[in-house]
Amino acid sequence: MILTGVDNNHEDILPWWLNNAIKHNPNENIGVWDFGMSSAMRDRIQKEYSDVWLSIPLQKRSDSGWFYKVHAVIEAPEKRVAWLDVDCEILTNIEDVFNLVPDDMVGLTRDWVRGNWWATGVIVINDRPDLLYKWNDRLLSGNIRGDQEALEALIGKGTHPQIQELPQDYQWLRLSIANGKDSPTKKVVHWTGPEGKKIIRESMK
């Protein structure tokens, strides 16, 4: 399953994400977690994307819907999950990513822009390793900015026995492109930050 989640702050770009995911990955189930979407967007997804799995609505958090993200991966309805943030543009078929992650490991790329931290906009699992539960607990304990910061606080940026580093092409960062570092073989572009959302919204017009 290829999965994302969104609340009403960024739900306007969800159809863009869905169109890319469905177009390029015809053999995978596609899913959406409702982190506090509007009823109008839920109705639209159910009407226009009837084959897409849609979670029950979760109560919108006052901080950010991203605090639900690791929970959403753990509780996904299928055993193997490729989570991609809603501002990730899927450029090609990514179904092969599941073959790169052993059982009991989490597949992640690196954040070259941010001190080589583990990047968490793309998360791939074929199982539910213990690290996911510890990460979720750290995220929900509070006093943390978001999911990437929670993972860094938990394990740092070194190697970890339950993390499989994925090729960077599975999450090419907007800032890498802005800094002149691109890849002709990239599979996913993560359009991070307000500037990235602006680029997505302009492309949707």
Residue pairs with C-beta under 8 A, 6 or more apart in sequence:
1 28
1 29
1 30
1 31
1 53
1 76
1 77
1 78
1 80
1 81
1 82
2 21
2 25
2 28
2 29
2 30
2 31
2 82
2 84
2 90
2 94
3 30
3 31
3 32
3 33
3 72
3 73
3 76
3 81
3 82
3 83
3 84
4 14
4 17
4 21
4 31
4 32
4 33
4 83
4 84
4 85
4 86
4 88
5 32
5 33
5 34
5 35
5 55
5 65
5 68
5 69
5 72
5 83
5 86
6 13
6 14
6 32
6 33
6 34
6 35
6 37
6 65
6 86
7 35
7 36
7 37
7 60
7 61
7 64
7 65
8 36
8 37
8 38
8 41
8 60
9 65
10 86
10 87
10 197
11 37
11 38
11 41
12 201
13 86
13 87
13 197
13 200
13 201
13 204
14 32
14 37
14 41
14 45
14 86
15 44
15 48
15 49
16 89
16 200
16 203
16 204
17 84
17 86
17 87
17 88
17 89
17 90
18 30
18 32
18 45
18 49
18 52
20 89
20 90
20 91
21 28
21 30
21 84
21 90
22 30
22 49
22 52
24 90
24 91
24 92
24 93
24 94
25 90
25 93
25 94
25 95
27 95
28 82
28 95
29 53
29 78
30 49
30 51
30 52
30 53
31 52
31 53
31 54
31 55
31 76
31 77
31 78
32 45
32 52
32 53
32 54
32 55
33 55
33 58
33 68
33 72
34 42
34 54
34 55
34 56
34 57
34 58
35 58
35 60
35 61
35 65
35 68
35 72
36 57
36 58
36 59
36 60
36 61
36 65
37 45
37 57
42 54
42 57
45 52
45 54
46 54
53 77
55 72
58 68
61 67
61 68
64 146
66 146
66 147
67 139
67 140
67 146
67 147
69 83
69 120
69 123
69 139
69 147
70 123
70 132
70 135
70 136
70 139
70 147
70 150
71 136
71 140
72 83
73 81
73 83
73 123
73 125
73 132
74 128
74 132
74 133
74 136
76 83
79 126
79 127
80 98
80 125
80 126
80 127
81 123
81 124
81 125
82 94
82 97
82 98
82 122
82 123
82 124
83 122
83 123
83 124
84 90
84 121
84 122
84 188
85 121
85 122
85 190
87 121
87 190
87 191
87 192
87 196
87 197
87 200
88 121
88 122
88 171
88 188
88 189
88 190
88 191
89 188
89 189
89 190
89 191
89 200
90 187
90 188
91 186
91 187
91 188
91 189
92 187
93 187
94 170
94 187
94 188
97 107
97 124
97 166
97 170
98 124
98 126
100 107
100 124
100 164
100 166
100 167
101 107
101 124
101 125
101 126
101 164
101 166
102 126
102 164
103 126
103 127
104 127
104 129
104 162
105 125
105 127
105 129
105 162
105 163
105 164
106 123
106 124
106 125
106 129
106 131
106 132
106 162
106 163
106 164
107 122
107 123
107 124
107 125
107 163
107 164
107 165
107 166
108 118
108 119
108 120
108 122
108 123
108 124
108 163
108 164
108 165
108 166
109 118
109 119
109 122
109 165
109 166
109 167
109 168
109 170
109 171
110 116
110 117
110 118
110 119
110 165
110 168
111 117
111 118
111 119
111 148
111 173
112 168
112 173
112 176
112 181
113 173
113 175
113 176
113 179
114 148
115 157
116 157
117 148
117 151
117 152
117 157
118 148
118 151
118 152
118 155
118 157
118 163
119 148
119 171
119 173
119 190
120 147
120 148
120 151
121 171
121 190
121 192
122 166
122 170
122 171
122 188
122 190
124 166
124 170
125 132
129 162
130 162
131 155
131 160
131 162
131 163
134 154
135 147
135 150
135 151
135 154
138 144
138 150
138 151
138 153
138 154
139 146
139 147
139 150
144 150
144 153
155 163
159 165
168 183
168 186
169 183
169 185
169 186
169 187
169 188
170 187
170 188
171 188
171 190
172 182
172 183
172 186
172 187
172 188
172 189
172 190
173 189
173 190
173 192
174 189
174 190
174 191
174 192
174 193
174 195
174 196
174 199
175 192
176 182
177 189
190 196
191 197
191 199
191 200
